Amino acid sequence: MRKVLIITYYWPPSGGSGVQRWLKFAKYLPQYGWQPVIYTPENPDFAIEDQSLLQDVSSDTEVLKTKIWEPYEIYKALTGNKGKKVNVAYAAGGKKGGAIHKLALALRGNLLIPDPRCFWINPSVKYLSEYLSNNPVDAIISTGPPHSMHIIALKLHRKTNIPWIADFRDPWTNIDFYKELNLTWLADKLHHRREQQVISEADCVVSVTPTWCSEFEAKGPKKIALVHNGYDEADVAGQDVAVDEEFSLVHIGSVNAARNPKVLWKALSELLPENKELASKIKIKLVGNIEAVVFEDIEKYQLGDYVEKVGYLSHKDAVAFQQKAQMLLLLINNTPNANGILTGKLYEYMASGRPTLAIGPSGSDIAKVLNQTGSGVIVDFDDVEGMKKMLLDLFAKYQTGTLTSSASGYEQYSRRAQCGVMAGLLDDITK
């Protein structure tokens, strides 16, 4: 069996969405003739832990770990969170534009290139060079963000000429918050230069949506490929879950200012006072980390009695929770790159057997997948009247017991199937 070195920041017990893609691909790669060797930090600074994910790590998988130093303790000290587990993306409490938050973004963007994990690059290259001299592999895969993983792979590739796939789960300079980094012209130039080096020198560049693949293709890679995120059949098999009795709209995952569903809050604030039956049955359930700005809007529209904050759940429990929902809520970042966003939860939603209500552009990649599979509907960010009509239509189906999912053809998005696509790329670059 051939071996592939996978360089990833996120690995169990890290929780959240960043870990899922390569945890699942590592699980299924041996079925396609590839044995994964994982390289990941020994002491990463992640806010969410999910011990249950360790069950997906095979005892045959070699996991290499070295220590990493990250500057987040400085940020935590400045914000009064020293010694605490803090999701730095939420450390400003949703108060976008606060002085400390702005300073942190400026320092992060201008000094820590490509990201705060940059201090791990050179030690990792040294360690892996020594490892590979005694333990050869047939290919390398780096997955980012954080994009420091790609720089480690770039330097290894230059030294060893081992075939390399750069896997972009999110864009680099096209990411939605890139302009918020307040970059100097020099820092901007360095980010673009580093990104271009990765794209030009990797044997294959992979991304997760058609739009993002087109954006990367314009930068001139040797090869570009689309490998979707997906759902793991093993996560949803054998779960016998009763659907909620109330008209529940459930969102799984973090909600920041960009995902704050203002159109939903406004539509509900207009509907509920005039529709007592809907008001008596509806319940919005938010599972995960929620920014303060979201709750400010909930209070502004006087919807506190209709919203339940569930908090973070393990991945296993989150999968069961979404299977109980009458309707699953899918929120797209209201940002310039919204058309290219295909969140990983979309695929798990499809496999849950429950219908999806998405909020985002009607011409987006996510709208196309929803339409293709018949797994849900979408309402645009600013379409309040459309949202009101959609909610009433869905509630009418709920009342008659016909609010069900008619999804089909989504099997192509299973983790196993998409891992087969990735394995095919590994086969191609190692011929």
Buried (B, 14 or more C-beta within 10 A) or exposed (E): EBBBBBBBBBBBBBBBBBBBBBBBBBBBBBEBEBBBBBBBBEEBBBBBBBEBBEEBBEEEBEBBBBEBBBBBEEBBEBBEBEEEEBBBEBBBEBBBEBEBBBEBBBBBBBEBBBBBBBBBBEBBBEBBEEBBEEEEBBBBBBBBBBBBBBBBBBBBBEEBEBBBBBBBBBBBBBBBEBEBBBBEEEBBEBBBEBBBBBBEBBBBBBBBBBBBBEBBBEBEBEBBBBBBBBBBEBBBEEEEBEEBEEBBBBBBBBBBBBBBBBBBBBBBBBBBEEBEEBBEBBBBBBBBBBBEBBBEBBEEBEBEEBBBEBEBBBBBBBBBBBBBBBBBBBBBBBBEBBBBBBBBBBBBBBBBBBBBBBBBBBEBBBBBBBEEBBBBBBBBBEBBEBBBBBBBEBBEBBEEEEBEBEBEEBBEBBBBBBBBBBBEBBBBBBE
